[in-house]
Amino acid sequence: MEMNDGDNEEFGLSRNYFLAKELRGSGKRSHSKLSDIDVVDEQELIAAVSKIEPKHEKEVKELMNSYKSSYPEWAFELRCGLGLLMYGFGSKKALLEDFASTSLTEYSVVVVNGYLPGINIKQVVAALAELLWDQLKSKRKNPGSSSKVQQPFSSRSMDDLLAFLDEERKNECFVCVVIHNIDGPGLRDSETQQILARVASCSHIRMVASIDHVNAPLLWDKKMVHTQFNWCWHHVPTFAPYKIEGMLIPLILAHGNTTQSAKSATIVLQSLTSNAQSVFKVLAEYQLSHSNEEGMPVDNLYASCRERFLVSSQLTLNSHLTEFKDHELVKTKRNSDGQDCLHVPLTNEALEKLIAELSQ
């Protein structure tokens, strides 16, 4: 069978393709491994990042100020029951906090730092419930006559907390939750997003949030976007550097051991309440002065915190410990006597630096 010119050309291309594959496969293979990569030291990386000079500061400031004229519109949308979702390049942390401090004075405001790796969503919802309860008590003429809430919010179930936030009342009390990076690593899982959507749909909650990940809208289905969150989208590029949101990035890129560094621990502790910081400081000081022991017994920590009026009950201490464990600041292990002891996974040198920074 004879082949025409077109068939010859096609046959030649096919033959050359397979010859090229054979030659490529016969070449030398690289023996390099991922572990052979020389990763920069953590301190060197942090120092290099700190030396980056900011650019266009004047223009960024003018752009941020230009958004102030939109504050009344945003506040009106919140009053109408809409959720505000801010997107666009640049950190929106300063913008949202300025908006909250100047235009949301009629609300109690809770700020959630979604860019942190570990967040206890139940504690966030419990804090919202406590703020709402405080508002209701202040507006009630006779607070002693009707007190439905006896059990502490921190010990109630998630369904009970959400039911309390969504209960119909005559008093128009609202709590606003400002979430920096609702698409952050600490809030990105499906279960947490479902809880946040239910919180946003509660009658006494107003939500303001920011996103930065390009695939953030994929976190939500149609019901969550249009019915629960009820987002009103605002394009607010600030071109401001992600200084706070990106503080953990050098710690991720740089090599290190499995325990947390003092720097990352400080960042996490700064996002907690001053009371929680004081409780952690008690534990850290004990560990420094008892370096030969396996950790601080929970009972000893409770007694020390009560003496310093840091906690009023074991339940309060447990809520702080849960927060520490969620952020991997504290680990629990059982000593030779069978007691549960608390241990901070840091060296003594790192602990000393951490206590010094907390004391400033």
C-alpha positions as CSV (number, residue, x, y, z in Angstrom):
1,M,0.0,0.0,0.0
2,E,1.4,3.3,-1.1
3,M,1.5,6.3,1.3
4,N,0.8,9.8,0.0
5,D,2.8,12.9,1.1
6,G,0.3,13.7,3.9
7,D,0.6,10.3,5.4
8,N,4.4,10.4,5.2
9,E,4.5,13.7,7.0
10,E,2.2,12.5,9.8
11,F,4.2,9.3,10.2
12,G,7.4,11.3,10.4
13,L,6.0,13.5,13.1
14,S,4.7,10.5,15.1
15,R,8.1,8.7,14.9
16,N,10.0,11.9,15.9
17,Y,7.7,12.3,18.9
18,F,8.4,8.8,20.3
19,L,12.1,9.1,19.6
20,A,12.2,12.3,21.6
21,K,10.4,10.6,24.5
22,E,12.9,7.7,24.4
23,L,15.9,10.0,24.4
24,R,14.5,12.1,27.3
25,G,13.8,8.9,29.3
26,S,17.3,7.6,28.8
27,G,18.9,10.8,30.2
28,K,20.4,11.1,33.7
29,R,17.9,11.5,36.6
30,S,18.4,14.0,39.3
31,H,19.2,12.6,42.7
32,S,18.3,15.8,44.5
33,K,15.9,15.6,47.5
34,L,13.6,18.1,49.1
35,S,15.5,17.7,52.3
36,D,18.7,18.8,50.5
37,I,17.3,22.4,50.1
38,D,19.0,24.8,52.3
39,V,16.2,26.7,53.9
40,V,16.9,30.1,55.4
41,D,17.1,30.6,59.1
42,E,14.0,31.9,60.8
43,Q,15.6,35.0,62.3
44,E,17.4,35.9,59.1
45,L,14.1,35.7,57.2
46,I,12.3,37.9,59.8
47,A,15.1,40.4,59.7
48,A,15.0,40.5,55.9
49,V,11.2,41.0,55.9
50,S,11.5,43.9,58.4
51,K,14.0,45.7,56.1
52,I,11.6,45.9,53.2
53,E,10.8,49.5,52.7
54,P,7.1,50.5,52.4
55,K,6.2,52.1,49.1
56,H,3.4,54.6,48.1
57,E,2.5,55.3,51.7
58,K,1.0,58.7,50.8
59,E,-1.2,57.2,48.1
60,V,-2.3,54.3,50.3
61,K,-3.3,56.7,53.1
62,E,-5.3,58.8,50.7
63,L,-7.1,55.7,49.3
64,M,-7.9,54.6,52.8
65,N,-9.3,58.0,53.7
66,S,-11.5,58.0,50.6
67,Y,-13.4,55.0,51.9
68,K,-14.6,57.0,55.0
69,S,-17.3,58.6,52.8
70,S,-18.8,55.1,52.4
71,Y,-19.1,54.5,56.2
72,P,-22.7,55.8,56.5
73,E,-23.7,53.6,53.6
74,W,-22.1,50.5,55.2
75,A,-23.7,51.2,58.5
76,F,-27.1,51.6,56.9
77,E,-26.7,48.2,55.2
78,L,-25.9,46.6,58.5
79,R,-29.0,48.1,60.1
80,C,-31.0,46.7,57.2
81,G,-29.8,43.2,58.2
82,L,-27.2,42.8,55.4
83,G,-23.7,41.4,56.0
84,L,-20.7,43.3,54.7
85,L,-18.0,41.4,52.8
86,M,-14.9,43.4,51.9
87,Y,-12.6,42.2,49.1
88,G,-9.8,43.6,47.1
89,F,-6.0,43.6,47.1
90,G,-4.3,44.8,50.3
91,S,-4.8,44.4,54.1
92,K,-8.3,45.5,55.2
93,K,-7.6,45.1,58.9
94,A,-7.1,48.9,59.6
95,L,-10.0,49.8,57.4
96,L,-12.5,47.5,59.2
97,E,-11.3,48.5,62.6
98,D,-11.5,52.2,61.8
99,F,-15.1,51.6,60.5
100,A,-16.0,49.7,63.6
101,S,-14.6,52.3,66.0
102,T,-16.2,55.3,64.3
103,S,-19.5,54.1,62.8
104,L,-20.5,51.1,64.9
105,T,-20.6,52.8,68.3
106,E,-24.2,51.7,68.8
107,Y,-23.1,48.0,68.7
108,S,-21.0,45.9,71.0
109,V,-18.2,44.7,68.7
110,V,-16.3,41.4,68.8
111,V,-13.2,41.2,66.6
112,V,-12.1,37.7,65.2
113,N,-8.6,37.3,63.7
114,G,-9.3,34.7,61.1
115,Y,-5.7,34.8,59.9
116,L,-4.5,33.0,63.1
117,P,-4.1,29.2,62.6
118,G,-6.1,28.2,65.7
119,I,-9.5,29.7,66.6
120,N,-12.0,28.2,69.0
121,I,-15.3,29.0,67.2
122,K,-17.4,28.0,70.2
123,Q,-15.7,30.6,72.4
124,V,-16.4,33.2,69.8
125,V,-20.1,32.4,69.8
126,A,-20.1,32.3,73.6
127,A,-18.6,35.8,73.7
128,L,-21.3,37.1,71.4
129,A,-24.0,35.6,73.6
130,E,-22.4,37.2,76.8
131,L,-22.3,40.6,75.2
132,L,-25.9,40.3,74.1
133,W,-26.9,39.2,77.5
134,D,-25.1,42.2,79.1
135,Q,-27.0,44.6,76.7
136,L,-30.3,42.9,77.6
137,K,-29.7,43.3,81.3
138,S,-28.8,47.0,81.0
139,K,-32.0,47.7,79.1
140,R,-34.3,45.6,81.2
141,K,-36.2,47.7,83.8
142,N,-36.4,44.9,86.3
143,P,-33.6,42.5,85.6
144,G,-34.3,40.4,88.7
145,S,-37.8,39.4,87.6
146,S,-36.9,37.4,84.5
147,S,-33.5,35.7,84.3
148,K,-33.7,32.8,81.9
149,V,-29.9,32.4,81.5
150,Q,-28.5,30.7,84.6
151,Q,-26.0,28.3,83.0
152,P,-22.7,30.0,81.9
153,F,-22.6,30.5,78.2
154,S,-19.2,28.8,77.9
155,S,-20.7,25.5,79.1
156,R,-23.8,25.6,76.9
157,S,-24.1,23.8,73.6
158,M,-23.7,25.4,70.2
159,D,-27.4,25.0,69.4
160,D,-28.4,26.7,72.7
161,L,-26.0,29.6,72.0
162,L,-27.4,30.1,68.5
163,A,-31.0,29.8,69.7
164,F,-30.3,32.5,72.3
165,L,-28.7,34.8,69.7
166,D,-31.7,34.3,67.4
167,E,-34.5,34.6,70.0
168,E,-37.2,37.2,69.2
169,R,-37.2,40.0,71.7
170,K,-38.8,43.4,72.0
171,N,-35.5,45.2,72.7
172,E,-33.5,45.8,69.6
173,C,-30.1,44.8,70.8
174,F,-27.4,43.9,68.3
175,V,-23.8,42.6,68.5
176,C,-21.5,43.1,65.6
177,V,-18.8,40.6,64.8
178,V,-15.9,41.8,62.7
179,I,-14.0,38.9,61.1
180,H,-10.6,39.6,59.6
181,N,-10.0,37.0,56.9
182,I,-13.1,34.8,57.2
183,D,-11.3,32.7,54.6
184,G,-8.3,32.3,56.9
185,P,-6.7,29.0,57.8
186,G,-8.4,29.0,61.3
187,L,-11.9,29.3,59.8
188,R,-11.6,27.7,56.4
189,D,-13.1,24.2,57.2
190,S,-16.7,23.4,56.2
191,E,-18.0,23.0,59.8
192,T,-16.8,26.3,61.0
193,Q,-18.2,28.1,57.9
194,Q,-21.6,26.5,58.5
195,I,-21.5,27.8,62.1
196,L,-20.5,31.3,61.0
197,A,-23.3,31.3,58.5
198,R,-25.8,30.3,61.2
199,V,-24.4,33.1,63.5
200,A,-24.8,35.7,60.7
201,S,-28.4,34.7,60.2
202,C,-29.3,35.3,63.9
203,S,-31.6,38.3,64.4
204,H,-29.3,40.0,67.0
205,I,-26.1,39.6,65.1
206,R,-24.5,41.8,62.4
207,M,-21.4,40.6,60.6
208,V,-18.6,42.4,58.8
209,A,-15.9,40.3,57.2
210,S,-13.0,40.5,54.8
211,I,-11.6,37.9,52.3
212,D,-8.3,37.7,50.5
213,H,-8.1,34.2,49.0
214,V,-9.0,34.0,45.3
215,N,-11.2,30.9,45.9
216,A,-12.9,32.2,49.1
217,P,-16.4,32.2,47.5
218,L,-16.1,28.5,47.0
219,L,-16.5,28.1,50.8
220,W,-20.2,28.9,50.6
221,D,-23.2,27.4,48.9
222,K,-26.1,29.5,47.5
223,K,-28.1,29.3,50.7
224,M,-25.2,30.5,52.8
225,V,-24.4,33.5,50.5
226,H,-28.0,34.8,49.9
227,T,-29.9,33.7,52.9
228,Q,-27.6,33.3,55.9
229,F,-24.7,35.6,55.4
230,N,-26.8,37.8,53.1
231,W,-23.6,39.4,51.8
232,C,-23.4,42.9,50.4
233,W,-20.1,42.8,48.5
234,H,-17.8,45.8,48.5
235,H,-14.6,46.1,46.4
236,V,-12.2,48.0,48.7
237,P,-8.6,47.5,47.5
238,T,-6.3,49.2,50.0
239,F,-2.9,48.1,48.6
240,A,-1.8,48.2,52.3
241,P,0.9,45.6,53.2
242,Y,-0.3,42.4,55.0
243,K,2.0,43.1,58.0
244,I,-0.2,41.6,60.7
245,E,-1.8,38.9,58.6
246,G,1.6,37.8,57.2
247,M,3.5,37.7,60.5
248,L,3.3,33.9,60.7
249,I,4.5,33.4,57.1
250,P,8.2,33.7,57.9
251,L,7.7,31.1,60.6
252,I,6.1,28.7,58.1
253,L,8.8,29.2,55.5
254,A,11.8,29.0,57.8
255,H,13.0,25.7,59.2
256,G,12.7,24.9,62.9
257,N,11.7,22.1,65.3
258,T,8.2,21.0,66.0
259,T,7.7,23.2,69.1
260,Q,6.5,26.8,68.6
261,S,8.9,29.6,68.7
262,A,8.6,32.4,71.2
263,K,7.7,34.8,68.3
264,S,4.7,32.8,67.1
265,A,3.5,32.2,70.7
266,T,3.6,36.0,71.3
267,I,1.6,36.6,68.2
268,V,-1.1,34.2,69.3
269,L,-1.2,35.5,72.9
270,Q,-1.6,39.0,71.8
271,S,-4.9,38.0,70.2
272,L,-6.2,36.7,73.5
273,T,-7.6,38.7,76.4
274,S,-5.3,40.3,79.0
275,N,-6.7,37.9,81.6
276,A,-5.8,34.9,79.5
277,Q,-2.3,36.3,79.0
278,S,-1.9,36.6,82.8
279,V,-3.0,33.0,83.4
280,F,-0.4,31.9,80.8
281,K,2.2,34.0,82.5
282,V,1.6,32.2,85.8
283,L,2.1,28.9,84.1
284,A,5.3,30.1,82.3
285,E,6.8,31.5,85.4
286,Y,6.2,28.3,87.3
287,Q,7.8,26.2,84.5
288,L,10.9,28.4,84.7
289,S,11.3,28.1,88.4
290,H,10.5,24.4,88.4
291,S,12.5,23.3,85.3
292,N,13.2,19.8,86.9
293,E,9.5,19.0,87.1
294,E,7.3,17.5,84.4
295,G,4.9,20.4,84.4
296,M,2.5,22.4,86.5
297,P,-0.4,20.4,88.0
298,V,-3.8,21.8,87.0
299,D,-4.8,22.2,90.7
300,N,-1.7,24.2,91.5
301,L,-2.4,26.5,88.5
302,Y,-6.0,27.0,89.7
303,A,-4.9,27.8,93.2
304,S,-2.3,30.3,92.0
305,C,-4.8,32.1,89.6
306,R,-7.4,32.3,92.4
307,E,-4.9,33.9,94.7
308,R,-4.2,36.5,92.1
309,F,-7.9,37.0,91.3
310,L,-7.4,35.9,87.7
311,V,-10.2,33.3,87.7
312,S,-13.3,32.9,89.8
313,S,-14.0,29.2,89.1
314,Q,-12.5,26.0,87.6
315,L,-14.8,26.5,84.6
316,T,-13.2,29.9,83.8
317,L,-9.7,28.3,84.0
318,N,-10.8,25.4,81.8
319,S,-12.0,27.9,79.1
320,H,-8.5,29.5,79.1
321,L,-6.8,26.1,79.0
322,T,-9.0,25.1,76.1
323,E,-7.9,28.2,74.2
324,F,-4.2,27.5,75.0
325,K,-4.5,23.9,73.8
326,D,-6.3,24.9,70.6
327,H,-3.5,27.3,69.8
328,E,-0.9,24.7,70.7
329,L,0.5,26.9,73.4
330,V,0.1,24.3,76.2
331,K,0.3,20.6,76.3
332,T,-1.0,18.2,78.9
333,K,0.8,15.1,80.2
334,R,0.4,12.9,83.2
335,N,3.3,12.8,85.7
336,S,4.6,9.8,87.7
337,D,2.1,10.5,90.5
338,G,-0.8,10.3,88.0
339,Q,-1.5,14.1,88.1
340,D,-2.4,16.0,84.9
341,C,0.3,18.5,84.4
342,L,0.5,21.5,82.0
343,H,3.7,22.1,80.0
344,V,4.6,24.9,77.6
345,P,6.5,23.4,74.6
346,L,9.2,26.1,74.6
347,T,12.8,26.3,75.9
348,N,13.6,28.3,79.0
349,E,15.3,31.0,76.9
350,A,12.2,31.3,74.7
351,L,9.9,31.4,77.8
352,E,12.0,34.3,79.3
353,K,11.7,36.3,76.1
354,L,7.9,35.6,75.9
355,I,7.3,36.7,79.5
356,A,9.4,39.9,78.9
357,E,7.3,40.7,75.9
358,L,4.0,40.1,77.8
359,S,5.2,42.3,80.6
360,Q,5.7,45.3,78.3
